[in-house]
């Protein structure tokens, strides 16, 4: 998966829009990772998992 497609994929997978906190965490992880595409996607997954759950 390309990092540019990550957010759209997650929104389809979760069947909801990512919260601002989730989106910010993913974008920050993407900017902070300077190695290859695979490492970037792994960092984005971790950031999404670590982001606070949105209120229902």
C-alpha positions as CSV (number, residue, x, y, z in Angstrom):
1,X,0.0,0.0,0.0
2,X,1.3,3.4,-0.8
3,X,1.3,5.9,2.1
4,X,-0.8,8.3,0.0
5,X,-3.6,5.8,0.0
6,X,-3.4,4.9,3.7
7,X,-6.1,7.3,5.1
8,X,-8.6,6.5,2.4
9,X,-8.1,2.7,2.9
10,X,-8.5,3.1,6.7
11,X,-11.7,5.1,6.3
12,X,-13.1,2.4,4.1
13,X,-12.0,-0.3,6.4
14,X,-13.4,1.4,9.5
15,X,-16.5,2.6,7.7
16,X,-16.1,6.1,9.2
17,X,-14.0,9.1,8.7
18,X,-10.8,9.3,10.8
19,X,-11.0,11.8,13.6
20,X,-8.8,14.9,13.6
21,X,-6.5,13.3,16.2
22,X,-6.2,10.1,14.2
23,X,-5.5,11.9,11.0
24,X,-2.9,14.2,12.6
25,X,-1.1,11.2,14.2
26,X,-1.0,9.4,10.8
27,X,0.3,12.5,9.0
28,X,2.9,13.1,11.7
29,X,4.1,9.5,11.4
30,X,4.3,9.9,7.7
31,X,6.4,13.0,7.9
32,X,8.7,11.6,10.6
33,X,9.6,8.4,8.7
34,X,12.5,9.0,6.4
35,X,13.1,5.4,5.3
36,X,11.2,3.4,2.7
37,X,7.6,3.1,1.8
38,X,7.1,-0.1,3.9
39,X,8.5,1.5,7.0
40,X,6.3,4.5,6.5
41,X,3.1,2.4,6.2
42,X,4.2,0.5,9.4
43,X,4.7,3.7,11.2
44,X,1.3,5.0,10.1
45,X,-0.4,1.8,11.3
46,X,1.3,2.2,14.7
47,X,0.2,5.8,14.9
48,X,-3.4,4.9,14.1
49,X,-3.4,2.1,16.6
50,X,-1.9,4.4,19.3
51,X,-4.2,7.4,18.5
52,X,-7.1,7.9,21.0
53,X,-10.4,6.4,20.0
54,X,-13.0,9.0,18.9
55,X,-16.0,9.6,21.0
56,X,-19.1,7.8,19.8
